[in-house]
Amino acid sequence: MKSLLVFSISLLLMWGCASNASNTPETSSDKVSAGILVNGKGFPHNISGHGQTMIIKDISKDPTYGYTKENPIKLGGFKDDNGSILQQVYLNSIYGPNGENIEYERRGSCCPYYTPNGIDGFGLLDVYELKFNGMKEPIILYITMYEEGDILVPKDLTTH
């Protein structure tokens, strides 16, 4: 957990130094940076339904919710050092459109943005790749641990 925090702080400092005078990050910084790997997989990784879960009552009607960097899933938890744990619990709680277990893997971080909730005024989005049996292309979800918001299931996915 502490190594993830140190890694995130390092990335923020790097991007903070490279940002322009208006504190708006360059678009090239939207690239996903390398994350932590464990046994060749991005960490954290798991399969939905395995481990601690949360009750999520509603599915978003917004087709961009979680699927775009402009509308990430806002889980909060950073200030309490629970951000990455909340991400795992959230991802353990969502399933494919027909109830399929989802295998998820963190691909890294991207898209630094200004937030008073982050480190030195900046936050990052965590990028997850989701797969389940029968799908053609993996799904990419964007999650922030720096902001809190309504916790919903992205459109076309479900929960139990």
Order of alpha helices (4+ residues) and beta strands (2+ residues): alpha-beta-beta-beta-beta-alpha-beta-beta-beta-beta-beta
